[in-house]
Amino acid sequence: MPKKHALCSDDELLQMLEARAKIRGQELEEGSPKRANAQFKIMVKLSCELLRRGHSTHQRILALLRSHHPYVRQWGAFLALEFEASKGEEVLEEIAQNYSRGLGFTAKFTLQQWRKGELRPLSQWGCKDLKPS
């Protein structure tokens, strides 16, 4: 039985998050949205736990922005919007400019929604008890 997320170390959560982001990207590229959505749900849970821990995880989340994998960078940028918006926006802009189709479109749409104030924060995806940034 897998260990509960609350019992995992920050590093374990980040490793799982990176792995899920890569798998999700592969599923999206292969045209398997149901399988990609299953990864998304797990990524939200992992992200909620990381953000719930507060400032201690922020620098580690920001390290995802330097990943060589674009789907890891994209998810890290989405999370960064919660506490370091300018860095998240910068990475999303880079992805929107350098990738086409799904990944680039998603980054562009995320930015548009964020800038209009219409992006659903993680608290609306089921995160509870997030520590203020």
N, C-alpha and C positions, 0 to 999 in steps of 0.2 A: 504494500500500500504506500502511495507517495506521501512524503512528509508534508504536513500542512504548511502553507506559505508563511504563516506567522512564526513558525519555528525555524525557518530557513535563514541563513545569514544573508546579508546584503549581496555578497558576491554570488551566492547560489541563486538568488532571485534574478540578478542581472544576467547570469549565464543562461538561465532558463528563458528569460525574456529575449535575449539575443537569438537563441536557437529557435524560438517560436516565430520571431520576426522573419528569420531566414526561410523557415518552412512556409509561412504565410505568403511571402513573396514568391516562392516557387509555385505554390498552389495557384496564386493569381496569374502568374505567367503561363501556367499550363491550362488556364481556363476552368479551374475547379473552385468556384466561389463558395460552395457549401463547406468544403474542406478549409478554405481560407477563413471563412467566418468562424469556424470552430477554433482556429488558432487565435483569431481576434478576441474571442471571449476569454480565453486563457490569458492572453496578453493584458487585457483590462484588469483581470484579477491580480496578476503579478505587479502591474503598474500601481494599482491601488495600494497594495501592501508597501511598495517602495515609497510612494508619496506619503502614506500614513506615517512613516517613520520620520518624516520631516527633513530638516536641513542636512542631517548626516548623510543622506543619500543623494543630494542634489549634484555634487561634483561627480559622483559615479554615473549618474544619469547623463550629465553633460558629456562625459567621456564617450557615450554612444554616438554623439555627433561627429566623432572622428573615425568612426568605423569605416572599413573599406566596403562594407555591404550597404547598398543604398536603402534597403528596406529597414535595416537596423537604424540608420541615420534618420530616416523619415519618422520612425516611431519615437526615437529619442527627441527629435524636434517637436513632435506633438506633445510629448511630456514636458519639454522645456517651456512650452507656452504657459504652463501652470505656475512657473516660478522664475523664469529668466527668458521672458518673451522675445527680446531682441535676438538672442542667440538662436532660439527656435525658428524665428522668422527668417533669419539669414540662411539657415540650412534648407528650409522649405523653398525659399527663393532659388537657391542653387539647384535643388532637385527639379523644380518646375522648369528651369531654363535648360537643364542638361539631359532630361529624360523625356521621352515622348510617351504617348498612350497612357496606360493605366497609372504608373507610378508618378509621372510628371503631372498628369491631370489631377490625381489625388492631392499632390502637394499644392498645386495651384488652387484647387477648391478649398482645401483646408485653410490656406492663407486668406482667401476671399471671405470665408465664413468667420474666421477669427477677426479680421479687420472690420467686419460689419457688426461684430458682437453677437454673432449667431452660432458660434461653434459650441457644441455641447461639451461642457467640462466633464471630467471623469466622475465627478460627484453625481452626474445624471446617468452615468453608465453603471451605477451600483456601488461606487466607492462611498464609504461612510467613514466618519471620524478622521478625515484628512487634517493633518496639522497645517496651520496657516504658514504661508511662506514668508 
